[in-house]
Every structure is written in C-alpha cells, then in structure tokens.
Amino acid sequence: MSLSPSAAKVQKALEARGFGHLRVEELPTPTRTAQEAAEAVGAEVGQIVKSLVFVGERGAYLFLVSGKNRLDLRKAEALVGEPLRQATPEEVRALTGFAIGGVPPVGHKVALPAFLDQDLLAYRQVWGAGGTPKALFALTPKELLALTHAHVADLKEA
C-alpha cells in the first residue's frame, strides 16, 4: 500500500536522516489527538509525541510533548528566553508543511529548534505523527532525540 503524499514526505525525511528502518503507517482510524493515536496503536497516551509549534519574536520552536502532559508555557518561555504564543494553523503549515493533527517531529519546511519532554524518556517506544491525521510511526526516545536534536527539558504543566 502506498502512502499519501504527506506521509511519504515524512518517510523520505526519515530515510534521508538514516532512519529508513522506521516506517510510517497510515491507519484506518483518526489519530488527531493523543487519545485517538494511543487507541489506534494500543499504546499509553503518554507514549504519543505531540508536536507543538510556538512562536516568539525571534522565531518559532518545536515542543515534543508526551500525550499525557500539557505544555507549561512559562517553562517553555524560560527555555527559549522570550514570550511565546501558540502558532496559528496557517503558521504551522507554513513552517512545517503539515496541518495540525498530523505534524510530525521531522521533515519540516523550516528547521525549528526543538525541545523534548523528559517524560517521553521513560518509555521504550513512542509514536510520532506521520504527516496526516491518520499516520504514525514508532521509534525509541533515543531515536527521537537523534532525529530532532532536541534539548531534553521539564515541559509539563504541574
């Protein structure tokens, strides 16, 4: 079965970075939310990687947050050293090339500085969006770090 253009773009990005062994899967059910994604693959909600884009005056940033957590905006702002706001759907598409609900952690139009929720490191396997609201791919937290060059941080709201 061939992948949709957006999912294929993520697969190509994985291959280009030497991670061709990771496979984007398109599923029959929606995976827009962390809960939907977890149910679709039989994982815990915490294993789902939410790719969140925030914007400040100096640029945009990618926050890779465990599906069980909410991003603490004050912690995020302290990490980047400037006030942030959530990117609009149009900004997300312009920066990443993907629509909200399917934003993968890799393969973006613009390279974004990334920050990884330390809670994701507790899992043997996590799942990232695969470019569409029905596509995911499994990887280890170590692979996710290698792919994104993210800085590990405490990102969750208390």
N, C-alpha and C positions, 0 to 999 in steps of 0.2 A: 504494500500500500504506500503510495507516495504522500509526502507531507504537503500541507498547504504552503503557499509562498512564505508566510511569516515564520512558520515552524521550520521550514527548510533553511531560512536565513539564520535561525538560532543554531541548527545542526551544523551549518557551514562555519559559523563562528567558533563552535566547539572544536571542530576539526582543524581549523586554522590555528588554534592555540594548542594543538597537540592533545586534545581530549576527545578524539573521534570515537573512543570506546564508550562514551556517554551517548545515549540515544534519546532523542526527543520522541515522545509518544503522544499521539492525538487520541483522545478518549471520547467515548460516546456521550459522556455527561459533562456539564459545565464545571469548570474549575476556577471560576472568577474569584471566589472567596477562599480563604484558608480552610474553612469548614468544608466547603464543597470539594476542594482539592484533596483534603485528607480522606474524606469518604470515598472519593473516586479511586484512590490508590491503596486504601486500607492502612493509612498511617495515622499517627497522632497529629493533632492540629499544630503542635509545636515544631514538627518536622517540616512544615511548609515554610518556604522562604518568601516573604513578602518583599517585593522590590518597590520601594517608595522613593519618589523623586521630590526633593525640596529645593527651593531657590532662594538665594540671597543676593545682595548687591554685587558680590564678587563672582557669582556663578551658581551652578547647580551641583547637587550632591545626590548620591545614591545611598539609601539606607536599606540594608538587607536585614529584615527583622523577622524573628520567629513568629509563626502564625498565632501563637498563644499570647503574644505581647502587643501592647500599644507603644508606639514610639513616644518617648518623652521629649517634647520639643525643646525644653530648657537644656537637657543633656546634649541634644544634637547641636544646638546653638553654641554651647560651650566648646564642643569638639571642633567646630569649624570657625569659631571666633567671630560670628556675625549673626544678626537676626535672620530667621528663615520663615518661609511660608510654603505650604504645600503647592506644588506645581499644578497648574490647570491641566485638564485633559489635553488641550491643544499644545501646551508646553511639553508635556510628557511625550506626546507623539513626535514633536519637532526634535526633541533631544535624544530620544531613544529609537524612534522609528516604529514604536509599538503603541497599541492602545492600552489604556488602563484595564486591568483584569487579565492581561496576558504579558505584562512587561517582564522579560527575563533578566537575570543578573548579568548577562553578557550580550554582545552583539549590537551595542547601541551605535547610533549615528555619531554621537559625541561622547568621548571618553569622560566619564564622571568620576570624581574622587568618591571612593566607596568606604562605607563603614559597616561592619558585621556585628550583629547582636551576639554577644558572648554566649547567650543561652543556646544558640544553634550548635555550639561545640560539644554539647552534652549528648548529641545523637550520633549513632553510627552512620545513618543515612538521612539526607534531607532531600527535599524536592523543590526545584525551581520552576517558574513558569517557562513555557516553551514558545512564547511568541503569540499565542492565541488564547482565548478564554476556555479552550478545551485541551491545551497541550502542556505537558510537564516533562521534566527529566530528573532522574535520580542521580545523586552524587554524594560523596562524603564531604563533611565540613572542610577537611583539608584540601580537597579538590576545589571547593568553592572559593577558599582563600587564594589558592594558586591562580584560579581563573580571573578573579576580580581584583587582586592585590589590595583587598580591603584591610582597613585597620580594625582590629577587634576592640569592641568597647561595650560598656554597660549602656544600653539604649532604651531599656524598658521603663515604662511608667510604673511607679511604685504602687 
